[in-house]
Amino acid sequence: MRNTIKYAIFLVGALYLLTLNTFALSDPSENSNKPENNSEEPIGIGICIDFIPYNHEELRDYSDTILIGTVKETLPPRWNTIDGKQPDKPATELNFSDIIYTDINISVDEYLKNPLSSKELIVRVVGGKIGNVNMTTDAEPSFNTSEKVLLYLSKDSSPNTKDIGPEHFIVTDFHRGKYTLTDNGRAVTPDENITLDELLSTINQTDNKANDTGISNDIEILNDTEILNDTGILNNTGISKDAEKASKQERNSSSTPESKSIPFINSFWVLAAVIGTTVYWRKTK
């Protein structure tokens, strides 16, 4: 009878260990359904920005430097990670802080405000294509090699890009701050076509005062910004030039981790049968 009790205690202990092991295997944190990110299917991420257009005087006053130059080179796009590679997460989990940026090398012909010692500088824009991910915006200006430009530039203060890579600037007021200069003396943006002389006259004025609207020289509030990609992720943000404020939206997954209860039940009944058989065998013996 004592041996039977020993066998029963041993088998109950084994059942207990098996139960603990089964619960560990069924832990949702160890069995999360991670979307695969190995697909070569193109992923488009569009950033839509509703911003306040500046007039010529505001562009001048709110810019840290203004220059005339030539687009020398467009550098390969990079992610805003330490190594410039895509964040280690599925594409469906990318959010507003995961940015692809592109640096533009500008050869400076002439500084019109706050001249710098360098004859070349880098202008950074958000957007670019890396692998199967293509990030675009409707606000950033586009650049072409050998293009002659007049640029209103500000220091990059975005927490997502300001401390990454070499020293650089951003275009003041997005595409409103980049003018393409033509051979016939015109300065052109998507919204405006004026003579270069008219534009230079506003820059050369000396009354660099902030306007009376109460808009800070350092902060431009941009409302109703949306980041939308074709994976169905939508982030609503409010963006300023000195800070980007956004709350991450909770994503409720419709998929449920596969249950591990069936293997546990099967193991329970197998062990119960073993215990019963052992006890019965010991009694008959």
C-alpha positions in Angstrom: 0.0 0.0 0.0 2.9 2.4 0.8 4.4 1.8 -2.6 1.1 2.5 -4.2 0.9 5.9 -2.3 4.5 6.7 -3.5 3.6 5.9 -7.1 0.5 8.1 -6.8 2.5 11.0 -5.2 5.1 10.7 -8.0 2.5 10.8 -10.7 0.6 13.7 -9.1 3.9 15.6 -9.0 4.5 14.8 -12.7 1.0 16.0 -13.5 1.6 19.3 -11.6 4.9 20.0 -13.5 3.2 19.2 -16.8 0.4 21.6 -15.9 2.9 24.4 -15.2 4.6 23.7 -18.5 1.3 23.8 -20.4 0.4 27.1 -18.9 3.8 28.5 -19.8 3.3 27.4 -23.4 -0.1 28.9 -23.6 1.1 32.4 -22.4 -0.2 34.9 -25.0 3.0 36.9 -24.7 4.9 33.9 -26.1 2.4 33.2 -28.8 1.5 36.5 -30.2 0.4 36.4 -33.8 3.0 38.7 -35.4 2.2 39.9 -38.9 4.8 38.8 -41.4 6.8 41.6 -42.9 8.6 39.6 -45.5 6.2 40.5 -48.3 7.5 42.3 -51.3 4.2 43.9 -51.8 4.6 47.7 -52.0 3.5 49.6 -48.9 2.6 53.3 -49.4 2.5 55.7 -46.4 1.1 59.1 -47.1 1.5 62.1 -44.7 -1.1 64.8 -45.2 -0.3 68.1 -43.6 -2.6 71.1 -43.3 -0.3 74.1 -42.7 -0.5 77.9 -42.6 1.0 79.5 -45.8 3.4 82.3 -44.9 3.6 85.5 -47.0 7.0 86.8 -48.2 7.7 88.8 -45.0 6.8 85.9 -42.7 9.0 83.5 -44.7 11.9 86.0 -44.4 11.4 86.6 -40.6 10.8 83.0 -39.6 13.8 81.6 -41.5 17.2 81.1 -39.9 18.9 81.6 -43.2 18.0 82.3 -46.9 20.1 81.4 -49.9 20.3 81.1 -53.6 22.0 77.9 -54.7 22.0 74.8 -56.9 20.8 71.3 -56.1 24.0 69.3 -56.2 22.9 65.8 -55.1 20.0 63.9 -53.6 21.2 61.4 -51.1 19.6 57.9 -50.6 16.6 57.9 -48.3 17.1 56.6 -44.7 14.9 55.6 -41.8 15.2 57.8 -38.7 16.9 54.9 -36.8 20.5 54.7 -35.6 21.5 52.5 -38.5 19.1 54.1 -41.1 17.3 50.8 -41.6 13.6 50.0 -41.2 12.5 49.7 -37.5 12.3 46.1 -36.3 8.6 45.8 -36.4 5.9 44.7 -38.8 4.9 47.3 -41.4 1.4 47.4 -39.9 2.8 48.7 -36.7 4.7 51.7 -38.1 3.4 55.0 -36.7 4.0 58.8 -36.9 7.4 58.6 -35.2 8.8 56.1 -37.8 10.0 58.5 -40.6 11.8 58.1 -43.9 13.8 61.2 -44.7 15.8 62.3 -47.7 18.8 64.7 -47.5 19.5 67.2 -50.4 23.0 68.5 -50.9 22.8 72.2 -51.9 25.7 74.1 -53.4 25.4 77.7 -52.1 25.9 80.6 -54.6 24.8 83.4 -52.3 23.4 83.9 -48.8 20.6 86.5 -48.6 20.2 86.2 -44.8 22.5 85.1 -42.0 25.4 83.9 -44.2 27.2 80.7 -43.1 30.8 79.8 -43.6 30.0 76.7 -45.6 29.4 76.8 -49.4 27.4 73.6 -49.1 24.6 72.5 -46.8 22.1 69.8 -46.4 18.3 70.3 -46.6 16.2 67.5 -45.2 12.7 66.6 -46.4 10.4 63.9 -45.1 9.7 61.1 -47.5 11.4 58.6 -49.7 11.3 55.0 -50.9 13.3 52.2 -49.1 12.7 48.6 -50.2 8.9 48.1 -50.6 8.0 51.0 -48.3 7.3 54.4 -50.0 6.6 57.4 -47.8 5.2 60.6 -49.4 3.9 63.9 -48.2 1.7 66.6 -49.9 3.6 69.4 -48.2 7.4 68.9 -48.7 9.0 70.4 -51.7 10.7 68.2 -54.4 14.2 68.7 -55.7 15.9 67.9 -59.0 19.7 67.7 -59.6 21.1 70.9 -61.1 18.0 72.8 -60.2 18.5 76.5 -59.4 16.7 77.4 -56.2 16.0 80.2 -53.7 15.5 78.6 -50.2 14.1 79.9 -47.0 15.6 77.5 -44.4 15.1 76.8 -40.7 16.9 74.6 -38.2 15.4 71.2 -37.8 13.6 71.0 -34.5 11.5 67.8 -35.0 12.2 65.2 -32.3 12.0 62.5 -35.0 14.9 63.8 -37.2 16.8 66.7 -35.6 19.5 64.7 -33.9 19.9 62.1 -36.7 22.7 62.3 -39.3 24.7 65.4 -40.2 23.9 69.0 -39.5 21.0 70.1 -41.7 18.1 72.5 -42.3 14.5 72.1 -43.3 12.5 74.3 -45.7 10.5 77.0 -43.9 6.8 76.5 -44.4 7.2 73.3 -46.5 6.9 73.9 -50.3 6.1 77.5 -49.7 9.7 78.2 -48.8 11.3 76.7 -51.9 11.4 78.7 -55.1 12.7 77.3 -58.4 14.6 80.0 -60.4 14.1 80.0 -64.1 16.3 81.3 -66.9 13.9 84.1 -67.6 14.2 85.6 -64.1 11.1 84.1 -62.5 10.8 82.5 -59.0 8.2 79.7 -59.0 6.5 77.5 -56.4 3.4 75.3 -56.9 1.3 78.3 -55.6 3.2 81.3 -57.0 5.0 82.6 -60.0 6.7 86.0 -59.6 9.9 87.7 -60.7 13.1 87.1 -58.8 13.5 90.9 -58.3 10.1 91.1 -56.5 11.1 88.3 -54.2 14.5 89.8 -53.5 13.0 93.1 -52.6 11.0 91.6 -49.7 14.1 89.8 -48.4 16.2 92.9 -48.5 13.7 94.9 -46.4 15.2 95.7 -43.0 12.0 95.6 -40.8 12.3 92.0 -39.7 9.5 92.2 -37.3 7.1 89.4 -36.3 3.6 89.9 -37.6 0.7 91.1 -35.5 -1.2 87.8 -35.6 0.6 86.4 -32.5 2.4 83.7 -34.4 5.7 82.9 -32.7 9.0 83.1 -34.6 9.8 79.6 -33.4 6.5 77.8 -33.5 4.0 77.3 -36.2 0.9 75.3 -35.3 -0.2 72.9 -37.9 -3.6 71.2 -37.3 -5.5 68.3 -38.7 -2.5 66.3 -39.7 -3.1 62.8 -40.8 -0.7 60.0 -41.4 -2.4 57.3 -43.5 -0.9 54.2 -45.1 -2.4 51.5 -47.2 -2.2 49.0 -44.3 -5.1 50.8 -42.7 -3.2 52.7 -40.0 -4.4 56.2 -39.3 -2.7 58.6 -36.8 -4.1 62.0 -36.1 -1.5 64.5 -34.9 -1.0 68.1 -34.3 2.5 69.2 -35.4 4.5 72.3 -34.5 7.9 73.3 -35.8 9.5 72.9 -32.4 7.5 69.9 -31.1 5.3 67.2 -32.6 2.5 66.3 -30.2 0.6 63.1 -30.9 -1.1 60.3 -29.0 -0.7 56.8 -30.3 -4.0 55.2 -31.2 -4.7 51.9 -29.6 -5.0 49.1 -32.1 -7.3 46.3 -31.3 -6.4 43.1 -33.1 -9.2 41.0 -34.4 -7.1 37.9 -34.2 -7.0 35.8 -31.1 -4.0 33.7 -30.0 -4.6 30.0 -30.6 -5.8 28.3 -27.5 -3.5 25.8 -25.7 -6.2 24.2 -23.6 -6.7 21.2 -25.8 -3.2 19.7 -25.3 -3.6 20.3 -21.5 -6.9 18.4 -21.4 -5.4 15.5 -23.3 -2.4 15.3 -21.0 -4.6 15.4 -17.9 -6.7 12.4 -19.0 -3.7 10.5 -20.1 -2.0 10.9 -16.7 -5.3 10.2 -14.9 -5.6 6.9 -16.8 -1.9 6.1 -15.9 -2.6 6.7 -12.2 -5.7 4.7 -12.2 -4.0 1.8 -14.0 -1.1 1.9 -11.5 -3.3 1.9 -8.4 -5.4 -0.9 -9.8 -2.3 -3.0 -10.7 -0.8 -2.5 -7.2 -4.1 -3.6 -5.5 -4.4 -6.7 -7.6 -0.8 -7.6 -6.9 
